[in-house]
Amino acid sequence: MTDFDNASRGYIGTLEPGVIKTQAGQLAWDNSEYDFVQRGNCPESVHPKLWRQAQLCTKHGLFEVAPGVYQVRGFDLSNMTLAEGQKGVIIIDPLISNECAAAAFSLYKKHRGERPLTGLIYSHSHVDHFGGARGVLAEGMENEIPIVAPEGFMEEATSENIYVGTAMRRRARFMYGSSLPRNPEGQVGCGLGMATSQGTTSLIPPNMLIATTGEERVIDGVRIEFQIVSGTEAPSEFNFYFPDSKSLYISECATHCMHNIITLRGALVRDSKAWSQGLDESLVLFGDRAAVLFAGHHWPTWGQRDIARLLVEQRDMYAFMHDQTVRLMNEGLTGVEIAEKLSLPPTLDKAWHIQGYYGSLSHNIKAIYQRYMTWFDGNPVNLWRHTPTEEGKRYVACMGGGDKTVALGNEYAAKGDLRFAATLLGHVIAAEPKHPQGRKSLSAVFTKLGHGAVNATWRNFYLTGAMDLEQDATPALPPGGKVPGLNPLMSVDQWLSGISVQIDGPRAASENVVIDIKLTDQGQTWRLTLSNGALTYRVASDDTPITGGAGLHLTATKEEMGQLLLARMKPESKAFKGDIKLFNRLLQYLPWANSLESRL
């Protein structure tokens, strides 16, 4: 069976037209945006391999995977799986957006009949596998059905964006090409799927956690065996097997592409070695039993021989990347040098499901190097570099000015050395951001690099960069002055962790503020200390009682504490002892300080 056979197998029907909107009428998803992929041959502006992947990923609708097991594919970046039980249906990984998950459930019920939701499973802690939960589970039903997740799910699902969510969102615009037109010259997918939906997201906490491999559960009469693979593709993750239908859900550990050891939007470096070992364990536990393997992205694989080959090749790919990068770094090569030197063995290099549509061998090797050896390549030249702007000014001066440097860049581009052309032109833009010919030339180089990329996220980065240069725009990080929300599902520790990294430390360097906040509904007292430009915090316990004096004592609930920290409630409205002005002195160093001006 070919990938195209498997991607179409079991097709039942789809949503026509494929448009999903929010309650406010805004577009959440539109399958028709990618009709151009199915209509024509591969254009010169897209790498043929990436075009093939886009053709596979744009197949959308309801598909039968195995008796009683169905998937809705092509309604979001990820897939939603439905397993029929004795009384209803279990939903697995309800997409990113509530609207898309609701539409997927409606499509299922249209073809399979009305069935109540009798279970909800989150395979791992990434938002494309839980964000649409409220679209399938109504308010107030959270305790009526089992909601299953791997141990540590809530901590990981809520914490990834605490520190650098703003920077990640800016990077995600480039990685997923969200501002690019959907056409052969623009965005043609993400490799892992076509795009991320733009509806409303939700997070319903699990009420059943799986902690160890080998645990079994029966939900609505459906037997499920679990394998914990946390610390591989996600920090909290499991695979699971339905023995009655011989169906293996491999979560996101073995998809039809090379995955990321580090994602270009930003994240902690993943453990390629552990990933490989997890796949080997999957092979041992389920390889001789599974009749079909399917995942949260892409299409299933049927037949024990093909399943074994996919698991073995994916396992070996992650092991090879890890082990050979480590071998070569021990020989003295840097991450950049290893990425230029190393290629996959022929069998892996030829396998369609190993191709670098989402992750790439180049940036994964650099990620493995970074995991062990940090950002520093060991060359003293790179210990104390100038900023790109200052470095650019000096390079441009050495080459005789911006115009001459642009001319040199254009010469290298004409010779086909687009990488060095981008380097030269990048120095011009760093030194002279508004240089008109520099912007035009660099945009042209980025466009050629993007159109030639087999990796969809590289393509999206290059083409978004080209678009920004053409539009005379260099989008900055989202403005810090916007007051954030504090997710009520997060712990107070997570709240304070996120707020601490938004303190303007240099401005607060001479402050010394100590505040105790007693939370009546949590049975906790938190001490907040702002000193030497750093906000630290701790909670009182029998083992670590709070000692020493505080300048202000406040009493509130957890919800009220959140409102106080966001300057949405006046501290003097709560019971307090001490200097109430200390709270405003703390808040004035946060990005939303402007809302305090009337009270300072």
Buried (B, 14 or more C-beta within 10 A) or exposed (E): EEBEEBBBBBBBEBBEEBBBBBEEEEBBBBBEBBEBBEEEEBBEBBBEBBBBBBBBBBBBBBBBBBEBBBBBBBBBBBBBBBBBBEEBBBBBBBBBBBBBBBBBBEBBBEEBEEBEBBBBBBBBBBBBBBBBBBBBBEEEBBEEBBBBBBBBBBBBBBBBBBBBBBBBBBBBBBBBBBBBEBBBBBBBBBBBBBBBBBBBBBBBBBBBBBEEBEBEBEBBEBEBBBBBBBBBBBBBBBBBBBBBBBBBBBBBBBBBBBBBBBBBBBBEBBBBBBBBBBBBBBBEBBBEBBEBBBBBBBBBBBBBEBBBBBBBBBBBBBBBBBBBBBEBBEEEBBBEBBBEEBEBEEEBEEBBBBBBBBBBBBBBBBBBBBBEBEEEBEEEEEEEEEEEEEBBBEBBEEBEBBBEBBBBBBEBBEEEBBEBBBBBBBBBBBBBBEBEBBBBBBBBBBBBBBBBBBBBBBBBBBBBBBBBBBEEEEEEEEEEEEEBEBBEEBBBBBBBBBBBEBBBBEEBEEBEBBBBBBBEEBEBBBBBBBBEBEBEBBBBEEEEEBEEEBBBBBBBEBEBBBBBBBBEBBBEEBEBEBEBBBBBBBBBBBBBBEBBEEBE
